[in-house]
Amino acid sequence: MLAQQIRNGAEYDLYLSANERYVDQLVQAGSVWPDSKVVYAEGRIGLWSSKKLTFEQLGRARHVAIANPAHAPYGQAAKEAFENRGMWQWVSQHVVYGENVRQALQFAQTGNADAAIVAWSLIKDNGGQLLPAEWHRPIRQSAAIPKRSPNREGARKLIMFLLSPPGQKMLVQAGFSHAPTTPQIRPASPAR
């Protein structure tokens, strides 16, 4: 929704997305400054279950919640993890799809699902189990500055902070992995 709003001219200062594809589409549409696009971290997935099920025990779960893999990168990563472990064929018959990771987690927390595979950042301090990064493609958290941003310099400074050692430390503490590279952000693009 936010990407569509930016494409339609919304004046946001900064766009942060777990789906790098959405940022790339905004670059292609000319809605964000191409030289402002960076990958600032990589997301991780984890398992949360009120029944304390492990990943291997999900075969006996009544329902497993994930975000919709058609548009949610954490849902796509969950599906890839199940495929990697040879479990998707069975699990796909028992999946409950949330519109996003928060809704998928809510399904498990309210008992409408026995477990949820969601963003590690949501469950790392609530009894979650971190799943191996090798089970899915990287979830590249990306950012870009919309061309209609009223505060491009402030947005650029926030990106620079996210890429800095203190920013990376904060992101790791929140449940993300370091940015895969250390991109250089250029000065804010010219004013309109």
N, C-alpha and C positions, 0 to 999 in steps of 0.2 A: 504494500500500500504506500509506504513512504517513497519508494522509488518512483511509483506512478505519480505521486504528488509532485516530486521534484521534476519529473519529465513535463508535468503540466504547469511548471513555473512557481512552485512553492518556494518561499524565501527562507530556507533552512540554512544555518551556517555551516553544518558539517553532516555528512551522511556516513554512518558506521553500519556495516552489514556483515552478518555471518556468511552471506552468500556472495562470493566474489563475482559471480556471474551477473548479479544485479548491478554492481558497480561498473563492470565492463559494459553492460548495456547502456548505462547512463553516459559513459564516455563516448560510446558509438553514437548516441543520440545527440551529443553536444550539450548535455545538460549539466555536466560537471567539468572542472578544469582537468584535462588529461594528465598534466604534470603533477597534480596533487594526489593522484591515486597511489596508495601504499597498502601493503599487507602489514598490519601492525601486531598480529598474534595469530596463533593457531588454536582452534578450539579442540576440546577433548570430549568424549562421551563417557557416561557412567551409567550404572544400573542402580535403581532405587527400588526396594521392595519392602513393604511393611512385614512380609513374611520371612524376610532375610534370605530370600532365594538367591543362589549364585547364578551366574550366566548359564552354566551347564544344567542347572535345575529348571530352567525356564520351559523345558519340554513338558513339565507337569503343571504349568500355569494355565489357569482358565482363560485369562486375557492378559496381553502384554501391550502397553501403550507406547507409541512412538509418535513423533511429529510427522505430518504428512510428507513423505519423501518426494512428492511431486514438486514441492516448492520450499521445503525446509531442509537446509543442509544437515542439521543434526538428525533429522529423520532419515535422510539418504545415508548418512554414516551408520545409523543403527541397522538399516536394511543390509548394508554392505557387511557389517560385522556378523549378522546372522548368516549371510551367504558364505562368508569366509569360513565360518565354523560348521557349514553344512546343515544349518537349522532352518533356513528361510522357508523351505517347502512346508514344514510343519507349522512354524510360527505364523506364517502368512494367513493361516486359517483362524488364528486367535488374536490377531492384531486389532487394537482399537486405535484409530488415528485421531490425534489432536491437531488443531490448526497450527499449533506451535509447541515448543518444548514445555512451556509453562502449563498449557492445557493438558498435555500428555502426562506431566508429573501430577497434576491435580487429579486425573483419572485414577492414578495409583494411590494417592494420598486419601482419596475418599472411598477406596475399596471397590471402585468400578473396574479396576484392573489389578492383577496381583503384583505387577511390576511395571516399571517404565525405564526405557533407555532414553536418556535426555542429556542435556549439556552438563558436563562435570561441574561447571561453575555454579549450577543451581543446587547440587546435592553433596558437594565435597565436605561440607560441615554438618550434614544431616544424615549420616549413616550410608552414604553412597559408596559404591564400589567402582573404582576407576577401571576402565576397559583398555586393553592395549591399543596404542595408536596404529600398530601394524595391521589391525583388523579392518581398517577403512582408509579411504583417501583423506588427505589433510583437509581440515575445515579452515580455510584461509579467511580470517577476519580482515575485512578490507575497509578502507575509508577513502573519501574524496570530498572535495569542496564544491558544492553546487555553484554554478555560474551566477545565480541570483542571490548568493549569500550577502547579507548586509554587513557581515564582519569577517571578511576573508582572512585578515591578519590574525584575529583571535582564533579562528579555525586552524590556521597553519600552526600557530603556537601549540594548540592542543595536540595536533598530530605529532609535532616535534617532541612534546612531552611523552606521548604514548611510546614513541620509538627510543626515548632516552633510557639510560640504565635505571633511574628511579621509576619511570613509567613501566618498563618491562618487568621490574621487580613487583610492582603493584599488580600487573596483569597475571603474573605467575601465581602470586598469593591468592588471586581471585579464581584460579583454576584454569588458566590458559597456558599454553606453551609459548616460548619466546617467538618473536617474529623470525621467519625463516632466513631473512637477510636483514641488513641494516640499510634500508633505502635512504636516499637523501631527498628531503623535501625542498623544493625551490621556494624562493620568496613568493608571496601571494601574487597571483596573476593580476594584470592591470585592471584598474577600476573600469566600470562600465562606461 
